[in-house]
């Protein structure tokens, strides 16, 4: 029995090396991420929810900036375990401010949040019936709105969108017999069944379709309509906020109606729940 307790304690205190590497990479990206909004969140004294918190990078950043409480939810339990352990080991002085839940937003019992943040999640919101995913996105947005206090703020940033150059999240690199280079818009030049077959063969996986892989394939205009119809005040709505030198070209191409969805990669918006 003592041996079992000792083993359990070592396990709890150990940070997964791969997740530790990913955490550091995601933290670097987070510093760039917040520069893409019209303004940045003021976490001080706020009750914060991170929807799709993953390894807890944004949660920890909110805690470091004096958030009153931070709740992170995700559907990958191993990432939540890492986040809990990370907070306990490296931020014990504020660890009591954090809660991490393995749950869908529909089942979260907490509400009354001043601020909700979400990074790179909405392109992964997939319904049980994949082609109904746009309805599911609307449901998720409604659930987030319900959990905000009146006047509360929602920061959403997501992408790449499916029809953009790397909208397949680099699956197209499996189309090549060698190398590790994604093909811009490559996933749109072949059938979905062919792409999935190549991915399964190269990666030894067993995906049935793109929805099963975790991408909803929703085009830009459908996303925009859901945001417009959500009943919240749109404080800002920006696309393709980047320092990429190709941005001027993409901005020009987006003015062509048939090219807009192919040249819209990312969305950054700030919404406020009306009083």
SVG drawing of the C-alpha trace seen along z (x, -y; Angstrom):
<svg xmlns="http://www.w3.org/2000/svg" viewBox="-30 -48 41 50">
<polyline fill="none" stroke="black" stroke-width="0.4" points="0.0,0.0 2.7,-2.6 4.4,-1.7 1.2,-2.4 0.8,-5.8 4.4,-6.8 4.0,-5.8 0.8,-7.8 2.5,-10.9 5.4,-10.6 2.9,-10.3 0.9,-13.3 3.9,-15.5 5.4,-14.6 4.9,-16.8 4.5,-15.0 7.6,-16.0 5.7,-16.3 3.0,-18.5 5.7,-20.6 7.2,-21.3 3.8,-22.1 3.0,-24.4 6.1,-26.5 5.3,-26.7 1.7,-27.6 2.9,-30.3 5.0,-31.9 2.0,-31.8 -0.3,-33.3 1.8,-36.4 1.3,-37.0 -2.3,-35.9 -3.5,-38.7 -1.9,-41.4 -4.5,-40.4 -7.5,-41.8 -8.6,-45.4 -7.8,-45.4 -6.7,-42.9 -8.6,-41.5 -8.3,-43.1 -8.2,-40.0 -7.7,-41.8 -10.5,-41.0 -12.5,-39.1 -14.2,-35.7 -12.8,-34.1 -13.8,-31.0 -11.5,-29.5 -13.5,-27.5 -11.3,-24.8 -8.4,-25.5 -6.2,-22.6 -3.0,-22.7 -4.1,-25.8 -1.8,-28.4 -4.4,-31.1 -5.7,-30.1 -2.3,-30.6 -1.8,-33.9 -5.1,-35.1 -4.1,-34.0 -0.7,-35.8 -2.7,-39.0 -4.7,-38.9 -8.0,-37.2 -10.2,-36.5 -11.0,-33.0 -10.2,-31.0 -12.3,-28.0 -10.9,-26.0 -12.9,-23.4 -11.9,-20.9 -12.8,-17.4 -9.2,-16.1 -8.7,-14.8 -4.9,-14.3 -4.4,-18.0 -6.5,-19.0 -4.4,-16.7 -1.3,-18.4 -2.9,-21.9 -3.8,-21.0 -0.3,-19.6 1.4,-22.6 -0.6,-25.0 0.0,-23.1 3.7,-22.8 4.6,-26.2 1.9,-28.5 1.0,-27.2 0.4,-30.7 -2.6,-31.2 -3.6,-27.5 -6.8,-28.0 -8.1,-30.3 -8.1,-27.6 -10.7,-25.0 -10.4,-22.6 -13.4,-20.5 -13.6,-17.7 -16.9,-18.7 -18.8,-20.0 -20.0,-23.6 -23.6,-22.4 -22.9,-20.5 -20.9,-23.2 -22.7,-24.1 -20.9,-27.4 -22.0,-30.8 -21.7,-34.5 -18.5,-35.0 -17.2,-38.5 -15.0,-37.3 -14.9,-34.3 -11.9,-33.6 -11.4,-30.9 -8.5,-30.3 -8.5,-28.0 -11.6,-26.0 -14.5,-27.0 -13.1,-25.3 -13.2,-22.1 -16.8,-22.3 -18.3,-19.3 -21.9,-17.9 -22.6,-14.2 -24.0,-14.5 -21.1,-16.3 -23.1,-18.3 -25.1,-19.8 -22.0,-21.4 -23.0,-25.0 -26.1,-24.5 -23.8,-23.2 -21.6,-26.3 -24.7,-28.4 -25.7,-26.3 -22.2,-26.6 -22.2,-30.4 -25.6,-30.6 -24.2,-28.5 -21.3,-30.8 -23.6,-33.8 -25.8,-32.3 -22.8,-32.0 -21.8,-35.6 -22.9,-38.3 -24.8,-41.2 -22.1,-43.4 -19.7,-40.5 -17.1,-40.2 -16.4,-37.2 -13.0,-37.0 -13.0,-34.5 -10.2,-33.7 -10.1,-30.7 -8.7,-29.3 -7.4,-28.2 -10.9,-27.9 -11.4,-24.8 -11.3,-26.6 -8.2,-28.6 -4.7,-27.4 -3.9,-25.3 -7.5,-24.8 -7.0,-21.0 -4.5,-21.6 -1.7,-20.2 -3.3,-17.0 -2.3,-17.7 1.3,-16.9 0.2,-13.2 -0.6,-13.5 3.1,-13.5 5.1,-10.3 8.0,-12.0 8.8,-15.2 6.8,-17.0 5.4,-20.0 1.6,-20.8 0.2,-21.8 -1.7,-25.1 -5.4,-24.3 -4.2,-20.7 -7.1,-19.2 -9.6,-20.9 -8.0,-19.5 -8.7,-15.8 -11.8,-14.0 -12.3,-13.8 -12.2,-10.0 -8.9,-10.0 -7.4,-12.4 -8.6,-10.4 -7.3,-7.2 -3.9,-8.7 -3.9,-10.1 -4.9,-6.7 -2.2,-4.9 0.6,-7.3 -0.3,-7.8 -1.7,-4.4 -5.0,-6.0 -8.6,-5.0 -10.5,-8.2 -13.8,-7.8 -14.1,-11.4 -12.9,-15.0 -15.6,-15.5 -14.2,-12.4 -10.8,-14.0 -12.2,-17.0 -12.6,-19.7 -16.1,-21.1 -15.5,-22.4 -17.7,-25.5 -17.1,-28.3 -16.4,-31.9 -19.8,-33.3 -21.6,-30.7 -19.4,-31.5 -20.0,-35.2 -23.8,-34.8 -23.8,-32.8 -21.9,-35.6 -24.2,-38.3 -27.3,-36.4 -26.1,-35.5 -27.7,-38.5 -24.5,-40.0 -23.0,-43.3 -20.1,-43.0 -17.3,-45.2 -14.8,-44.1 -14.6,-41.6 -11.3,-41.1 -10.0,-38.5 -6.5,-37.6 -4.8,-39.7 -1.2,-38.8 2.3,-40.1 2.5,-37.6 3.8,-39.5 1.1,-37.9 -1.7,-39.7 -2.1,-42.5 -2.6,-39.9 -5.2,-38.0 -7.0,-41.2 -7.3,-42.0 -8.5,-38.6 -11.1,-38.6 -12.8,-41.4 -13.8,-39.0 -17.0,-37.2 -16.0,-33.7 -12.5,-34.1 -13.6,-35.3 -13.9,-32.0 -10.6,-30.7 -8.7,-33.7 -10.1,-34.0 -8.0,-32.0 -8.6,-33.3 -11.2,-35.3 -10.8,-37.4 -13.9,-39.0 -14.9,-40.6 -18.5,-40.3 -20.4,-41.9 -23.5,-40.5 -26.1,-43.2 -27.4,-44.7"/>
</svg>
